[in-house]
């Protein structure tokens, strides 16, 4: 008998909690739309998603200078990419790859070519 009462209390309590959370969420959405927070959040997310690596950041990641040849950049990329593949840092490996792509595009634009 006590177990049945306890089970009913748990079911009723969880129902009340779910309704309260849903109501609070709806109210938060209403407040956000009134203040323009929702639109600002979407705009900020779009800006962050379209951020492109610049040349200085790419050179810093790969540890090369402006005078470095494409062969030096390529060798540095290979070393860093393999190191991060072994240590398991996918984030750093991705940054190294993006840095190479950035510098590769710059070298092609300058007519220096890549091998």
GROMACS elastic network, one bead per residue, 0.5 to 0.9 nm:
[ bonds ]
;  ai    aj funct       b0    kb
    1     4     6  0.52155   500
    1     5     6  0.65025   500
    1     6     6  0.87297   500
    2     5     6  0.51529   500
    2     6     6  0.60884   500
    2     7     6  0.85477   500
    3     6     6  0.50136   500
    3     7     6  0.60353   500
    3     8     6  0.85745   500
    4     7     6  0.51192   500
    4     8     6  0.62199   500
    4     9     6  0.86745   500
    5     8     6  0.51161   500
    5     9     6  0.62232   500
    5    10     6  0.86968   500
    6     9     6  0.51056   500
    6    10     6  0.62688   500
    6    11     6  0.87271   500
    7    10     6  0.51216   500
    7    11     6  0.62177   500
    7    12     6  0.86109   500
    8    11     6  0.51568   500
    8    12     6  0.60618   500
    8    13     6  0.83572   500
    9    12     6  0.51969   500
    9    13     6  0.58345   500
    9    14     6  0.84209   500
   10    13     6  0.50807   500
   10    14     6  0.60254   500
   10    15     6  0.85302   500
   11    14     6  0.52901   500
   11    15     6  0.62443   500
   11    16     6  0.87747   500
   12    15     6  0.51162   500
   12    16     6  0.62984   500
   12    17     6  0.86574   500
   13    16     6  0.51733   500
   13    17     6  0.61726   500
   13    18     6  0.86672   500
   14    18     6  0.61080   500
   14    19     6  0.86292   500
   15    18     6  0.51841   500
   15    19     6  0.62915   500
   15    20     6  0.86434   500
   16    19     6  0.52350   500
   16    20     6  0.61790   500
   16    21     6  0.87090   500
   17    20     6  0.51012   500
   17    21     6  0.62000   500
   17    22     6  0.86135   500
   18    21     6  0.52088   500
   18    22     6  0.61628   500
   18    23     6  0.85826   500
   19    22     6  0.51282   500
   19    23     6  0.60963   500
   19    24     6  0.85853   500
   20    23     6  0.51214   500
   20    24     6  0.61375   500
   20    25     6  0.85872   500
   21    24     6  0.50795   500
   21    25     6  0.60982   500
   21    26     6  0.86464   500
   22    25     6  0.50927   500
   22    26     6  0.62431   500
   22    27     6  0.86471   500
   23    26     6  0.51811   500
   23    27     6  0.62327   500
   23    28     6  0.86526   500
   24    27     6  0.50717   500
   24    28     6  0.61308   500
   24    29     6  0.86725   500
   25    28     6  0.50439   500
   25    29     6  0.62502   500
   25    30     6  0.86696   500
   26    29     6  0.51499   500
   26    30     6  0.62727   500
   26    31     6  0.87259   500
   27    30     6  0.50582   500
   27    31     6  0.62182   500
   27    32     6  0.85743   500
   28    31     6  0.51104   500
   28    32     6  0.60661   500
   28    33     6  0.86243   500
   29    32     6  0.50394   500
   29    33     6  0.61707   500
   29    34     6  0.86123   500
   29    38     6  0.81200   500
   30    33     6  0.52812   500
   30    34     6  0.62679   500
   30    35     6  0.87772   500
   31    34     6  0.51220   500
   31    35     6  0.62693   500
   31    36     6  0.85596   500
   31    37     6  0.84296   500
   32    35     6  0.52401   500
   32    36     6  0.59656   500
   32    38     6  0.56400   500
   32    39     6  0.87184   500
   33    36     6  0.50971   500
   33    37     6  0.63239   500
   33    38     6  0.58404   500
   33    39     6  0.77169   500
   34    37     6  0.78329   500
   34    38     6  0.89072   500
   35    38     6  0.79907   500
   36    39     6  0.55046   500
   36    40     6  0.63655   500
   36    41     6  0.87372   500
   37    40     6  0.50603   500
   37    41     6  0.60483   500
   37    42     6  0.86382   500
   38    41     6  0.51558   500
   38    42     6  0.63233   500
   38    43     6  0.87111   500
   39    42     6  0.51523   500
   39    43     6  0.61982   500
   39    44     6  0.86398   500
   40    43     6  0.50863   500
   40    44     6  0.61216   500
   40    45     6  0.85851   500
   41    44     6  0.51420   500
   41    45     6  0.61750   500
   41    46     6  0.86447   500
   42    45     6  0.51459   500
   42    46     6  0.62480   500
   42    47     6  0.87399   500
   43    46     6  0.51110   500
   43    47     6  0.62874   500
   43    48     6  0.87455   500
   44    47     6  0.50899   500
   44    48     6  0.62317   500
   44    49     6  0.85917   500
   45    48     6  0.51712   500
   45    49     6  0.61100   500
   45    50     6  0.87124   500
   46    49     6  0.51179   500
   46    50     6  0.63105   500
   46    51     6  0.87987   500
   47    50     6  0.53731   500
   47    51     6  0.63697   500
   48    51     6  0.53655   500
   49    52     6  0.86431   500
   52   102     6  0.87178   500
   53    56     6  0.83871   500
   53    57     6  0.64129   500
   53    58     6  0.65910   500
   53    98     6  0.73905   500
   53    99     6  0.70931   500
   53   102     6  0.68479   500
   54    57     6  0.54820   500
   54    58     6  0.62639   500
   54    59     6  0.87748   500
   54    99     6  0.84301   500
   54   102     6  0.71921   500
   54   103     6  0.88800   500
   55    58     6  0.50503   500
   55    59     6  0.61101   500
   55    60     6  0.85161   500
   55    99     6  0.79537   500
   55   102     6  0.66735   500
   55   103     6  0.65716   500
   55   106     6  0.80030   500
   56    59     6  0.52107   500
   56    60     6  0.61358   500
   56    61     6  0.86663   500
   57    60     6  0.50385   500
   57    61     6  0.61545   500
   57    62     6  0.86998   500
   57    99     6  0.75195   500
   58    61     6  0.51856   500
   58    62     6  0.63108   500
   58    63     6  0.83489   500
   58    64     6  0.86602   500
   58    95     6  0.83883   500
   58    96     6  0.78584   500
   58    98     6  0.75992   500
   58   100     6  0.70727   500
   58   101     6  0.87776   500
   58   102     6  0.66517   500
   58   103     6  0.68000   500
   59    62     6  0.52650   500
   59    63     6  0.56712   500
   59    64     6  0.51795   500
   59    65     6  0.63284   500
   59    66     6  0.77082   500
   59    73     6  0.88014   500
   59    99     6  0.71212   500
   59   100     6  0.86993   500
   59   103     6  0.76666   500
   60    64     6  0.66522   500
   60    65     6  0.81002   500
   60    99     6  0.87771   500
   61    64     6  0.80893   500
   61    95     6  0.74825   500
   61    96     6  0.64845   500
   61    99     6  0.67256   500
   62    73     6  0.73247   500
   62    76     6  0.63608   500
   62    77     6  0.64597   500
   62    80     6  0.75480   500
   62    96     6  0.65626   500
   62    99     6  0.69151   500
   62   100     6  0.77659   500
   63    73     6  0.85962   500
   63    76     6  0.76681   500
   64    67     6  0.80696   500
   64    68     6  0.61159   500
   64    72     6  0.78527   500
   64    73     6  0.66355   500
   64    76     6  0.79166   500
   65    68     6  0.53536   500
   65    69     6  0.89737   500
   66    69     6  0.84325   500
   68    71     6  0.80922   500
   68    72     6  0.60610   500
   68    73     6  0.66798   500
   69    72     6  0.52788   500
   69    73     6  0.64032   500
   69    74     6  0.86622   500
   70    73     6  0.50113   500
   70    74     6  0.60070   500
   70    75     6  0.85407   500
   70   103     6  0.87597   500
   70   104     6  0.81006   500
   70   107     6  0.76610   500
   70   112     6  0.82361   500
   70   113     6  0.80453   500
   70   114     6  0.63243   500
   70   115     6  0.76699   500
   71    74     6  0.50323   500
   71    75     6  0.60934   500
   71    76     6  0.85193   500
   71   114     6  0.81682   500
   71   115     6  0.76723   500
   72    75     6  0.51463   500
   72    76     6  0.60873   500
   72    77     6  0.84884   500
   73    76     6  0.51224   500
   73    77     6  0.60731   500
   73    78     6  0.86580   500
   73   100     6  0.76233   500
   73   103     6  0.83599   500
   74    77     6  0.50163   500
   74    78     6  0.62263   500
   74    79     6  0.87525   500
   74   100     6  0.76472   500
   74   115     6  0.89040   500
   75    78     6  0.51224   500
   75    79     6  0.63192   500
   75    80     6  0.87157   500
   76    79     6  0.52374   500
   76    80     6  0.62009   500
   76    81     6  0.84220   500
   77    80     6  0.52931   500
   77    81     6  0.58235   500
   77    82     6  0.84080   500
   77    96     6  0.66639   500
   77    97     6  0.74634   500
   77    99     6  0.85565   500
   77   100     6  0.66687   500
   78    81     6  0.52138   500
   78    82     6  0.60833   500
   78    83     6  0.85182   500
   79    82     6  0.53900   500
   79    83     6  0.61534   500
   79    84     6  0.87343   500
   80    83     6  0.50680   500
   80    84     6  0.62081   500
   80    85     6  0.84940   500
   80    92     6  0.88379   500
   80    93     6  0.75119   500
   80    96     6  0.69535   500
   81    84     6  0.53683   500
   81    85     6  0.61293   500
   81    86     6  0.87804   500
   81    92     6  0.82902   500
   81    93     6  0.54770   500
   81    94     6  0.83945   500
   81    96     6  0.64051   500
   81    97     6  0.72752   500
   82    86     6  0.62441   500
   82    87     6  0.86779   500
   82    93     6  0.81927   500
   83    86     6  0.52989   500
   83    87     6  0.62725   500
   83    88     6  0.85289   500
   83    89     6  0.88675   500
   83    93     6  0.83935   500
   84    87     6  0.50347   500
   84    88     6  0.58029   500
   84    89     6  0.52797   500
   84    90     6  0.69502   500
   84    91     6  0.87174   500
   84    92     6  0.65279   500
   84    93     6  0.53842   500
   84    96     6  0.89629   500
   85    88     6  0.52693   500
   85    89     6  0.65951   500
   85    90     6  0.70680   500
   85    93     6  0.66984   500
   86    89     6  0.80072   500
   87    90     6  0.88089   500
   88    91     6  0.88861   500
   88    93     6  0.85270   500
   89    92     6  0.55292   500
   89    93     6  0.62011   500
   89    94     6  0.86311   500
   90    94     6  0.59953   500
   90    95     6  0.86109   500
   91    94     6  0.51177   500
   91    95     6  0.63162   500
   91    96     6  0.87605   500
   92    96     6  0.61786   500
   92    97     6  0.85739   500
   93    96     6  0.51586   500
   93    97     6  0.62612   500
   93    98     6  0.87152   500
   94    97     6  0.50557   500
   94    98     6  0.61599   500
   94    99     6  0.85473   500
   95    98     6  0.51035   500
   95    99     6  0.60867   500
   95   100     6  0.86645   500
   96    99     6  0.50841   500
   96   100     6  0.63266   500
   96   101     6  0.87443   500
   97   100     6  0.51733   500
   97   101     6  0.62999   500
   97   102     6  0.87140   500
   98   101     6  0.50090   500
   98   102     6  0.61581   500
   98   103     6  0.86903   500
   99   102     6  0.51165   500
   99   103     6  0.62727   500
   99   104     6  0.84509   500
  100   103     6  0.52165   500
  100   104     6  0.58606   500
  100   105     6  0.85468   500
  101   104     6  0.50097   500
  101   105     6  0.62169   500
  101   106     6  0.87041   500
  102   105     6  0.53413   500
  102   106     6  0.64602   500
  102   107     6  0.88460   500
  103   107     6  0.61284   500
  103   108     6  0.85799   500
  104   107     6  0.51443   500
  104   108     6  0.62255   500
  104   109     6  0.86181   500
  104   113     6  0.81329   500
  104   114     6  0.70112   500
  105   108     6  0.51602   500
  105   109     6  0.61648   500
  105   110     6  0.86794   500
  106   109     6  0.50390   500
  106   110     6  0.61943   500
  106   111     6  0.86797   500
  106   112     6  0.88379   500
  107   110     6  0.51283   500
  107   111     6  0.63221   500
  107   112     6  0.53340   500
  107   113     6  0.57403   500
  107   114     6  0.70091   500
  108   111     6  0.51335   500
  108   112     6  0.59148   500
  108   114     6  0.69014   500
  109   112     6  0.76582   500
  109   113     6  0.80937   500
  110   113     6  0.77056   500
